[in-house]
Amino acid sequence: MSTTLPKRKKRYRFVPTILFVLTYFLVQLYNYNLTLFGFVLASILSTIGITYLLKTSKLVSPHLSTTILNIDDISDPEFHQLLVPIFQRQGYSVNKTKLNRKSTANLILRKKGLKAIVHTKRQSNNVGSSFIQEAIACKEMYQAKKSIVVTNRHFTTAAKKVARANKVTLIDRDSLDAMLDSYLQQKRSHRFIQRVRSLFMNEEVKSDS
């Protein structure tokens, strides 16, 4: 049964007040001492710039995308849906399996005759070898050539050993974060390109008329 995402708290309700006070302070400082005004303004802009660079370079959090998307809090069906466009971006056609079936794959991928099954495991601790063995057992049932296991955590040494011996692809939190980040970056770039094209077309229409 799908659960709703927790509502985000309004963290920015005091921003307008803060901006008003800051603007008032800068205006008064400008009238009082131009040099001091320039120094304070440069410090504020530098702080904003450094903060932005830290966030975009992921020095603040090694799991920026997974944190933003709350993968630890969403339900299993929502987690499965989150993976669908990521695998589609890799050229796979994706089908979700029935949720009431246990010990089965969560997603079925197909690409150029290759059939792969995806097993997901969201939990608070690292995934052990027993779950990898369950995924391997399902491979023959689905007549798949490839098994993929995705988790919001990491895999134990024993799990990695079993996966390596049976050619199971493991996607841990670090790998998932990179995939999500790449997907989100591609989506943002796509929207930017569409906006540029739209503006360009509008300018052409204006010039023709």
Rosetta blueprint (number, residue, H / E / L):
1 M L
2 S L
3 T L
4 T L
5 L L
6 P L
7 K L
8 R L
9 K L
10 K L
11 R L
12 Y L
13 R L
14 F L
15 V H
16 P H
17 T H
18 I H
19 L H
20 F H
21 V H
22 L H
23 T H
24 Y H
25 F H
26 L H
27 V H
28 Q H
29 L H
30 Y H
31 N H
32 Y H
33 N L
34 L H
35 T H
36 L H
37 F H
38 G H
39 F H
40 V H
41 L H
42 A H
43 S H
44 I H
45 L H
46 S H
47 T H
48 I H
49 G H
50 I H
51 T H
52 Y H
53 L H
54 L H
55 K H
56 T H
57 S L
58 K L
59 L L
60 V L
61 S L
62 P L
63 H L
64 L H
65 S H
66 T H
67 T H
68 I H
69 L L
70 N L
71 I L
72 D L
73 D L
74 I L
75 S L
76 D H
77 P H
78 E H
79 F H
80 H H
81 Q H
82 L H
83 L H
84 V H
85 P H
86 I H
87 F H
88 Q H
89 R H
90 Q L
91 G L
92 Y L
93 S E
94 V E
95 N E
96 K E
97 T L
98 K L
99 L L
100 N L
101 R L
102 K L
103 S L
104 T L
105 A L
106 N L
107 L E
108 I E
109 L E
110 R E
111 K E
112 K L
113 G L
114 L E
115 K E
116 A E
117 I E
118 V E
119 H E
120 T E
121 K E
122 R L
123 Q L
124 S L
125 N L
126 N L
127 V E
128 G L
129 S H
130 S H
131 F H
132 I H
133 Q H
134 E H
135 A H
136 I H
137 A H
138 C H
139 K H
140 E H
141 M H
142 Y L
143 Q L
144 A L
145 K L
146 K E
147 S E
148 I E
149 V E
150 V E
151 T E
152 N L
153 R L
154 H L
155 F E
156 T L
157 T H
158 A H
159 A H
160 K H
161 K H
162 V H
163 A H
164 R H
165 A H
166 N L
167 K L
168 V E
169 T E
170 L E
171 I E
172 D L
173 R H
174 D H
175 S H
176 L H
177 D H
178 A H
179 M H
180 L H
181 D H
182 S H
183 Y H
184 L H
185 Q H
186 Q H
187 K H
188 R H
189 S H
190 H H
191 R H
192 F H
193 I H
194 Q H
195 R H
196 V H
197 R H
198 S H
199 L H
200 F H
201 M H
202 N H
203 E H
204 E H
205 V H
206 K H
207 S H
208 D H
209 S L
